Amino acid sequence: MINIETASLKDLNNLRELERICFPIDNWPLLDLIGVLTMPGIIRIKATFIDNFVGFIAGNINNRESTGWITTIAVLPEFQNRGIAQSLLAECENRMNVAKIKLTVRKSNSKAIHLYEKNGYFIQEVWKSYYIDGEDAILFQKLC
Ligand SMILES: CC(C)(COP(=O)(O)OP(=O)(O)OC[C@H]1O[C@@H](n2cnc3c(N)ncnc32)[C@H](O)[C@@H]1OP(=O)(O)O)[C@@H](O)C(=O)NCCC(=O)NCCS
């Protein structure tokens, strides 16, 4: 029932709403959302349920460092805990096809941390007061 497919600028309004719901403190500004849906080289994948947008992930590849960065991942609350983030993450990792993947997460985000650790990510560093409200970020890395 859940489809995993490439996202495009047509998904802008849905992505904006997802960001607003899932990241109440620090959702991306409109220009960043347009960028993630249009800029070349970015991997952008959505999850849909009967054509409704329910989740999103984006990945960037830094070719110089041959490192992929997961820049955002979110699933609408009513669709969480069904393995959708797991599917988005697996698809993004496959499409990035790099030796190393990194991402940051809020220290308190136990659910996302569980997802990353389950998928082979390990803590590389803690970035003190990284987020706008002063919360620390954990930098996770995975060797593929
Ligand atoms: C993090 C997020 C993307 C996960 O999406 P999801 O589709 O629910 O994830 P999945 O269903 O694939 O996996 C959920 C896992 O978390 C576990 N989980 C649920 N609540 C949890 C909690 N409070 N603490 C730890 N683990 C938890 C589930 O048991 C499941 O693990 P399992 O597969 O081992 O049973 C989603 O919660 C979300 O959008 N959160 C808001 C945005 C966000 O924080 N994004 C991450 C930014 S770094």
Ligand as a Chemical Component Dictionary entry (heavy atoms), coordinates in Angstrom:
data_LIG
# 
_chem_comp.id                   LIG 
_chem_comp.type                 NON-POLYMER 
_chem_comp.pdbx_formal_charge   0 
_chem_comp.three_letter_code    LIG 
# 
loop_
_chem_comp_atom.comp_id 
_chem_comp_atom.atom_id 
_chem_comp_atom.alt_atom_id 
_chem_comp_atom.type_symbol 
_chem_comp_atom.charge 
_chem_comp_atom.model_Cartn_x 
_chem_comp_atom.model_Cartn_y 
_chem_comp_atom.model_Cartn_z 
_chem_comp_atom.pdbx_ordinal 
LIG C1  C1  C 0 11.842 9.401  13.244 1  
LIG C2  C2  C 0 10.707 9.063  12.248 2  
LIG C3  C3  C 0 11.133 9.524  10.863 3  
LIG C4  C4  C 0 10.484 7.545  12.273 4  
LIG O1  O1  O 0 9.451  7.248  11.336 5  
LIG P1  P1  P 0 8.620  5.882  11.364 6  
LIG O2  O2  O 0 8.049  5.686  10.020 7  
LIG O3  O3  O 0 7.711  5.877  12.530 8  
LIG O4  O4  O 0 9.793  4.822  11.630 9  
LIG P2  P2  P 0 9.685  3.238  11.449 10 
LIG O5  O5  O 0 8.253  2.833  11.572 11 
LIG O6  O6  O 0 10.442 2.839  10.247 12 
LIG O7  O7  O 0 10.492 2.756  12.716 13 
LIG C5  C5  C 0 10.101 3.161  13.995 14 
LIG C6  C6  C 0 10.957 2.445  15.048 15 
LIG O8  O8  O 0 11.037 3.290  16.202 16 
LIG C7  C7  C 0 10.623 2.545  17.363 17 
LIG N1  N1  N 0 10.091 3.536  18.296 18 
LIG C8  C8  C 0 8.864  4.058  18.352 19 
LIG N2  N2  N 0 8.810  4.972  19.358 20 
LIG C9  C9  C 0 10.038 5.007  19.928 21 
LIG C10 C10 C 0 10.623 5.749  21.002 22 
LIG N3  N3  N 0 9.931  6.667  21.663 23 
LIG N4  N4  N 0 11.917 5.526  21.321 24 
LIG C11 C11 C 0 12.648 4.615  20.641 25 
LIG N5  N5  N 0 12.158 3.888  19.604 26 
LIG C12 C12 C 0 10.867 4.088  19.257 27 
LIG C13 C13 C 0 9.633  1.567  16.802 28 
LIG O9  O9  O 0 9.459  0.482  17.699 29 
LIG C14 C14 C 0 10.337 1.158  15.513 30 
LIG O10 O10 O 0 11.402 0.307  15.814 31 
LIG P3  P3  P 0 11.384 -1.256 15.389 32 
LIG O11 O11 O 0 11.270 -1.254 13.897 33 
LIG O12 O12 O 0 12.700 -1.757 15.902 34 
LIG O13 O13 O 0 10.191 -1.817 16.081 35 
LIG C15 C15 C 0 9.378  9.740  12.675 36 
LIG O14 O14 O 0 9.158  9.488  14.026 37 
LIG C16 C16 C 0 9.330  11.232 12.452 38 
LIG O15 O15 O 0 8.976  11.710 11.375 39 
LIG N6  N6  N 0 9.663  12.014 13.495 40 
LIG C17 C17 C 0 9.623  13.477 13.388 41 
LIG C18 C18 C 0 10.718 13.976 12.491 42 
LIG C19 C19 C 0 12.084 13.507 12.974 43 
LIG O16 O16 O 0 12.378 13.529 14.167 44 
LIG N7  N7  N 0 12.940 13.123 12.011 45 
LIG C20 C20 C 0 14.295 12.688 12.308 46 
LIG C21 C21 C 0 15.202 13.857 12.287 47 
LIG S1  S1  S 0 16.894 13.385 12.566 48 
# 
loop_
_chem_comp_bond.comp_id 
_chem_comp_bond.atom_id_1 
_chem_comp_bond.atom_id_2 
_chem_comp_bond.value_order 
_chem_comp_bond.pdbx_ordinal 
LIG C1  C2  SING 1  
LIG C2  C3  SING 2  
LIG C2  C4  SING 3  
LIG C2  C15 SING 4  
LIG C4  O1  SING 5  
LIG O1  P1  SING 6  
LIG P1  O2  DOUB 7  
LIG P1  O3  SING 8  
LIG P1  O4  SING 9  
LIG O4  P2  SING 10 
LIG P2  O5  DOUB 11 
LIG P2  O6  SING 12 
LIG P2  O7  SING 13 
LIG O7  C5  SING 14 
LIG C5  C6  SING 15 
LIG C6  O8  SING 16 
LIG C6  C14 SING 17 
LIG O8  C7  SING 18 
LIG C7  N1  SING 19 
LIG C7  C13 SING 20 
LIG N1  C8  SING 21 
LIG N1  C12 SING 22 
LIG C8  N2  DOUB 23 
LIG N2  C9  SING 24 
LIG C9  C10 SING 25 
LIG C9  C12 DOUB 26 
LIG C10 N3  SING 27 
LIG C10 N4  DOUB 28 
LIG N4  C11 SING 29 
LIG C11 N5  DOUB 30 
LIG N5  C12 SING 31 
LIG C13 O9  SING 32 
LIG C13 C14 SING 33 
LIG C14 O10 SING 34 
LIG O10 P3  SING 35 
LIG P3  O11 DOUB 36 
LIG P3  O12 SING 37 
LIG P3  O13 SING 38 
LIG C15 O14 SING 39 
LIG C15 C16 SING 40 
LIG C16 O15 DOUB 41 
LIG C16 N6  SING 42 
LIG N6  C17 SING 43 
LIG C17 C18 SING 44 
LIG C18 C19 SING 45 
LIG C19 O16 DOUB 46 
LIG C19 N7  SING 47 
LIG N7  C20 SING 48 
LIG C20 C21 SING 49 
LIG C21 S1  SING 50 
# 
